[in-house]
Amino acid sequence: MATRLTPEALADYFVRYLFEKYHGTRHVRRIASWVGFVVKGIERVVGAAFERRRSRQIGFDYHGRQFKVRYVHRTKASPRGGIQIVEVLPGRGAPARHQAAGSRTILSRHS
């Protein structure tokens, strides 16, 4: 279920979620510093037409294609994980476990 929020409320939600769930660890502080930046970047590209999908994903449509912003714990480029913007491909079922199973990375920011 998707929840539409203002950009500020969305950024506040994710930062609050990170600090309440993970208690402000150093890893959380690295990621939290990017939340507002990512949300404002999406707002600049698509306007306010984005939403919180699931408890830890931001979703938005751009030129008829669906995208999501998510945190990935480990990648080949960064074993510490990072924030990714991925295209959600048609025909997806449950959230993709691997890149080939329903998403394609558009942008990654590793912490």
PyMOL commands that set and color helices and strands:
alter all, ss='L'
color gray80, all
select helices_A, chain A and resi 7-22+26-46+99-101
alter helices_A, ss='H'
color red, helices_A
select strands_A, chain A and resi 2-4+50-53+57-62+65-72+82-88+103-110
alter strands_A, ss='S'
color yellow, strands_A
deselect
rebuild
show_as cartoon
